[in-house]
Amino acid sequence: MTILQPADAGEAADVIAWALAEKHPLEIVAGGSKRALGRPARTEHTLDVSRLKGIVDYEPAELVLTAKAATPIAEIETQLAARQQMLAFEPPDWRALLGGRGEPTLGGILACNLAGPRRARAGSARDFFLGFAAVNGRGEAWKAGGKVVKNVTGYDMCKLQAGAFGTLSLLTEATLKVMPKPQAACTVLLHGLADEVAIPTLLRALNTPHEVSGAAHLPASLARRSGVAPVAGGLGAVTALRIEGPAPSVTYRVGAVESLFGRGDRLDQAESERLWTEVASVAPLLGGQRHTWRLCPTPNRAGAVVQAIRDRLHSAEALYDWGGGLVWLNVDGEAGRDGGATIIRAAVARAGGHATLVAAPDAVRAEVPVFEPVDGALDALQARIKLGFDPGGILNPGRMWEGR
Amino acid sequence: MIKMPAPDRGVLARRAKIVDALRHIVRGEGVIDSDNERRAFECDGLTAYRQLPMVVALPETTAQVSEILRYCLANRIKVVPRGAGTSLSGGALPLEDGVLLGLGKFNRILDVDVENRCAVVQPGVTNLGITHAVQGQGLYYAPDPSSQIACTIGGNVAENSGGVHCLKYGLTTNNVIGVEMVLMDGEVVRFGGKHFDSSGYDLLGVMVGSEGMLGVVTEVTVRILPKPPGARALMIGFATIEGAGDCVAEVIAAGIIPGGMEMMDRLAVEAAEAFVHASYPLEAEALLIVELDGCEAEVDHLIAAVETIASRHGATSCRASRSEEERLLFWAGRKAAFPAVGRISPDYYCMDGTIPRKQIGAVLLRMQQMQARYGLRVANVFHAGDGNLHPLILYDANKPGELDKAEAFGADILRLCVEVGGVLTGEHGVGVEKRDLMDTMFNESDLNQQQRLKCAFDPESLLNPGKVFPQLCRCAELGRVHVHAGKLRFPDLPRF
């Protein structure tokens, strides 16, 4: 077991060239906070890029930030906050979910293409990824995209790199589009809605012109576990709608949303932030022995998908975000050896969408395809793409799919 | 002029047979081989480049597209896909030995799904056609390239089209959530759908902006959005370009992302005013149009904030629209800027670089110096909010050598954009036009990696070859692995 820690992109390229020559597959890590995401790594050697860190350039008026791959997200968010800006895709902190301890980094968030509750309105990490420098599986440094907010020069390689879990190239530096932080925020809570009423309500809210930037539903058992008093103290399910923007606009739109959906509690800015941080990190679902699934169904089918699963797996608990477009699902031991995969994937397939097994014992993650399996022409295409970037299978082999 | 790949004489010799085979796949009037009718397809919006295609096929079903591509692969025939042909970069320029595959008959809206905020449409539906289909329900499709009345969503996907509103609402890539497409081997695949994200690599993201070189899109699922309740525009004149540029930077730095923020220079303002009489301030060196949208409380609040910033930066005039008619009038000149410039010059050549906003003043100054050198004038119209320039180089194609001069001038402008930290194209695509400038932005490794992606989709390089890359793909060579065997070359590296 060797851990290699290059000091710069040049050394990282040397490490990969060596690994290719010696046929030593590498697990790529930086902070290590999401090491348990995906299929378990089985490499002898680790490429630890945590020394590739630091903000290279930040120009608030250009809405552009460039940083080395292992720069902690916390450091970036602190710098942005000082200029009233933010990462609009709201990178979530999954450490508690995954049992990870290290520092979440820019490279990790991009490699996993994560996004928090603002996803439904603003997009995911991939939507703010403007350009990068990387090293492919041949040990060649290469770059793509640019450092401006609008660019269509060449293929959009950022999209491919985001969500590739480090299997195509090692990211060494990335440029992101950043956005102004809303001046004010307020969350409207609706109490006591059943799932089958709540999901259509969330979707209707997203369809109003009031720019709802968070639309989540916590059934009663989850709402009770919230650390936000008006959520936990409501003694029932909580449906949450977030409104952000200039203060006078927020005041008006909160009133407009309440007039459409009824008056509930209002969370002020600080409480609102706490609730959405909880939702992003899936906090209300944590604890105990569990298999945690992340479902992305066709949004208006979310309730039906969960009901179909619950008919077979009675213990299933669900947390809804993105207006139903994201369902976090916990199932316990009754799920059996496949963690509930067969039942869950069949239900999601009927609705259209995909399911990822995010947290489960290593043995289950090694057995069950963690990501929704794809087959036929699509699978063959993905294999050809991998081969074009990493012909020796050096970079995070097996992290996404068995055998490559 | 840019060289296209040499035609395959063997394919040309088999033309009659190929036309025949295509007629077996697409019956009736869907195959065009007469000189006259092919003429309609000889160029796109980059009219300086023309080439009669070998034959035109206009399929109506995904199965036909699949069969055509399978036939072309088996017979090593090049294929150029085409939507409405409004590309400004020559993305749909035909090849002498290629099949031009027109998707115009794919013109149906298949599904408007209000609850899931999306619409499923065929690629030949126009950009504006989508909004027309959903506006009765208070919804619209956000990206709005200025050709939106004619351009198709399939073409928008190929080019990752932008528009005035993409500063706030994103480009095509941020507003398309699924496609069905056919690979060169005839396989039909789907990326994305009505749900968020996908399993595996983000091939949807890769398809958008791939300039018709990876596959032929046969269905598109787009995000539709609730229409903002209101919008007002500000028309602000400045005595200097720098003042206008600084104002733009401060608006953004103040946390305001306008629905649109456009700048025009003096020559463009004069041309537009003479054309549409929008009462633009003719004394201004630069004119900004800033649109704020949202609820009334938000719009009023932001209008006041932008007015304050503008006056701090020496605005010489500032008017806020007081009615919808007035707002549209402010925009009329900007939207008609290209044809307006067409009235003061026999021809113009539209460029499309993006630069960091802070470089606006410096770049415009350098462009003025270049005008003197080339003896050609430039009118500037651009998306100031995102630094996307559209210099219009005025020339007369009937004067010998003037087109070459305009092209050389344009290339210099794009090199300048890259030099100051920008890029070759913000929304029009590389196509043929900027192909040979790619090496100003990318080195050989960068381009090789992009081409390896191309090879995964189209190993024989038959789909739209001659576009984007200065050199044709050499898939076999690019796939070769060169191993530098030997020892670990980094003795000082910490290891545990």
Chai-1 contact restraints between the chains, C-beta under 6 A:
chainA,res_idxA,chainB,res_idxB,connection_type,confidence,min_distance_angstrom,max_distance_angstrom,comment,restraint_id
A,T2,B,R495,contact,1.0,0.0,6.0,A-B,restraint_1
A,I3,B,F496,contact,1.0,0.0,6.0,A-B,restraint_2
A,L4,B,R495,contact,1.0,0.0,6.0,A-B,restraint_3
A,Q5,B,P494,contact,1.0,0.0,6.0,A-B,restraint_4
A,E11,B,F490,contact,1.0,0.0,6.0,A-B,restraint_5
A,D14,B,R489,contact,1.0,0.0,6.0,A-B,restraint_6
A,D14,B,F490,contact,1.0,0.0,6.0,A-B,restraint_7
A,A17,B,H484,contact,1.0,0.0,6.0,A-B,restraint_8
A,W18,B,L488,contact,1.0,0.0,6.0,A-B,restraint_9
A,A21,B,V483,contact,1.0,0.0,6.0,A-B,restraint_10
A,A21,B,H484,contact,1.0,0.0,6.0,A-B,restraint_11
A,A21,B,A485,contact,1.0,0.0,6.0,A-B,restraint_12
A,P60,B,A253,contact,1.0,0.0,6.0,A-B,restraint_13
A,A61,B,A249,contact,1.0,0.0,6.0,A-B,restraint_14
A,A61,B,I252,contact,1.0,0.0,6.0,A-B,restraint_15
A,A61,B,A253,contact,1.0,0.0,6.0,A-B,restraint_16
A,E62,B,P356,contact,1.0,0.0,6.0,A-B,restraint_17
A,E62,B,R357,contact,1.0,0.0,6.0,A-B,restraint_18
A,Q84,B,G255,contact,1.0,0.0,6.0,A-B,restraint_19
A,G123,B,N174,contact,1.0,0.0,6.0,A-B,restraint_20
A,R126,B,G205,contact,1.0,0.0,6.0,A-B,restraint_21
A,D127,B,N174,contact,1.0,0.0,6.0,A-B,restraint_22
A,E140,B,S445,contact,1.0,0.0,6.0,A-B,restraint_23
A,W142,B,S445,contact,1.0,0.0,6.0,A-B,restraint_24
A,W142,B,D446,contact,1.0,0.0,6.0,A-B,restraint_25
A,W142,B,Q449,contact,1.0,0.0,6.0,A-B,restraint_26
A,K143,B,D446,contact,1.0,0.0,6.0,A-B,restraint_27
A,G146,B,V423,contact,1.0,0.0,6.0,A-B,restraint_28
A,V148,B,T354,contact,1.0,0.0,6.0,A-B,restraint_29
A,V148,B,P356,contact,1.0,0.0,6.0,A-B,restraint_30
A,V148,B,G387,contact,1.0,0.0,6.0,A-B,restraint_31
A,V148,B,G422,contact,1.0,0.0,6.0,A-B,restraint_32
A,V148,B,V423,contact,1.0,0.0,6.0,A-B,restraint_33
A,V149,B,D386,contact,1.0,0.0,6.0,A-B,restraint_34
A,K150,B,T354,contact,1.0,0.0,6.0,A-B,restraint_35
A,K150,B,D386,contact,1.0,0.0,6.0,A-B,restraint_36
A,K150,B,N388,contact,1.0,0.0,6.0,A-B,restraint_37
A,K150,B,G426,contact,1.0,0.0,6.0,A-B,restraint_38
A,N151,B,T354,contact,1.0,0.0,6.0,A-B,restraint_39
A,N151,B,V423,contact,1.0,0.0,6.0,A-B,restraint_40
A,V152,B,N160,contact,1.0,0.0,6.0,A-B,restraint_41
A,V152,B,G209,contact,1.0,0.0,6.0,A-B,restraint_42
A,V152,B,T425,contact,1.0,0.0,6.0,A-B,restraint_43
A,V152,B,E427,contact,1.0,0.0,6.0,A-B,restraint_44
A,V152,B,G429,contact,1.0,0.0,6.0,A-B,restraint_45
A,T153,B,V423,contact,1.0,0.0,6.0,A-B,restraint_46
A,T153,B,L424,contact,1.0,0.0,6.0,A-B,restraint_47
A,T153,B,T425,contact,1.0,0.0,6.0,A-B,restraint_48
A,T153,B,M441,contact,1.0,0.0,6.0,A-B,restraint_49
A,G154,B,Q450,contact,1.0,0.0,6.0,A-B,restraint_50
A,Y155,B,S210,contact,1.0,0.0,6.0,A-B,restraint_51
A,Y155,B,Q450,contact,1.0,0.0,6.0,A-B,restraint_52
A,Y155,B,L453,contact,1.0,0.0,6.0,A-B,restraint_53
A,D156,B,G205,contact,1.0,0.0,6.0,A-B,restraint_54
A,D156,B,G209,contact,1.0,0.0,6.0,A-B,restraint_55
A,K159,B,D202,contact,1.0,0.0,6.0,A-B,restraint_56
A,K159,B,G205,contact,1.0,0.0,6.0,A-B,restraint_57
A,K159,B,V206,contact,1.0,0.0,6.0,A-B,restraint_58
A,L160,B,Y201,contact,1.0,0.0,6.0,A-B,restraint_59
A,L160,B,V206,contact,1.0,0.0,6.0,A-B,restraint_60
A,G163,B,D202,contact,1.0,0.0,6.0,A-B,restraint_61
A,A164,B,Y201,contact,1.0,0.0,6.0,A-B,restraint_62
A,P180,B,G255,contact,1.0,0.0,6.0,A-B,restraint_63
A,L203,B,E115,contact,1.0,0.0,6.0,A-B,restraint_64
A,N207,B,P226,contact,1.0,0.0,6.0,A-B,restraint_65
A,P209,B,P226,contact,1.0,0.0,6.0,A-B,restraint_66
A,P209,B,P228,contact,1.0,0.0,6.0,A-B,restraint_67
A,P209,B,P229,contact,1.0,0.0,6.0,A-B,restraint_68
A,P246,B,E298,contact,1.0,0.0,6.0,A-B,restraint_69
A,P246,B,H301,contact,1.0,0.0,6.0,A-B,restraint_70
A,P248,B,A297,contact,1.0,0.0,6.0,A-B,restraint_71
A,P248,B,H301,contact,1.0,0.0,6.0,A-B,restraint_72
A,S249,B,C295,contact,1.0,0.0,6.0,A-B,restraint_73
A,S249,B,A297,contact,1.0,0.0,6.0,A-B,restraint_74
A,S249,B,E298,contact,1.0,0.0,6.0,A-B,restraint_75
A,Y252,B,C295,contact,1.0,0.0,6.0,A-B,restraint_76
A,Y252,B,A297,contact,1.0,0.0,6.0,A-B,restraint_77
A,C296,B,H195,contact,1.0,0.0,6.0,A-B,restraint_78
A,C296,B,F196,contact,1.0,0.0,6.0,A-B,restraint_79
A,C296,B,D197,contact,1.0,0.0,6.0,A-B,restraint_80
A,P297,B,H195,contact,1.0,0.0,6.0,A-B,restraint_81
A,T298,B,K194,contact,1.0,0.0,6.0,A-B,restraint_82
A,T298,B,H195,contact,1.0,0.0,6.0,A-B,restraint_83
A,P299,B,N116,contact,1.0,0.0,6.0,A-B,restraint_84
A,N300,B,E115,contact,1.0,0.0,6.0,A-B,restraint_85
A,N300,B,N116,contact,1.0,0.0,6.0,A-B,restraint_86
A,G325,B,F196,contact,1.0,0.0,6.0,A-B,restraint_87
A,G352,B,G193,contact,1.0,0.0,6.0,A-B,restraint_88
A,G352,B,K194,contact,1.0,0.0,6.0,A-B,restraint_89
A,G352,B,H195,contact,1.0,0.0,6.0,A-B,restraint_90
A,G353,B,H195,contact,1.0,0.0,6.0,A-B,restraint_91
A,H354,B,S199,contact,1.0,0.0,6.0,A-B,restraint_92
A,F371,B,S199,contact,1.0,0.0,6.0,A-B,restraint_93
A,E372,B,S199,contact,1.0,0.0,6.0,A-B,restraint_94
A,V374,B,S199,contact,1.0,0.0,6.0,A-B,restraint_95
A,V374,B,G200,contact,1.0,0.0,6.0,A-B,restraint_96
A,A377,B,E187,contact,1.0,0.0,6.0,A-B,restraint_97
A,A377,B,V189,contact,1.0,0.0,6.0,A-B,restraint_98
A,L378,B,V189,contact,1.0,0.0,6.0,A-B,restraint_99
A,Q382,B,G200,contact,1.0,0.0,6.0,A-B,restraint_100
A,Q382,B,Y201,contact,1.0,0.0,6.0,A-B,restraint_101
A,R384,B,A456,contact,1.0,0.0,6.0,A-B,restraint_102
A,I385,B,A456,contact,1.0,0.0,6.0,A-B,restraint_103
A,G388,B,R452,contact,1.0,0.0,6.0,A-B,restraint_104
A,G388,B,A456,contact,1.0,0.0,6.0,A-B,restraint_105
A,P391,B,V481,contact,1.0,0.0,6.0,A-B,restraint_106
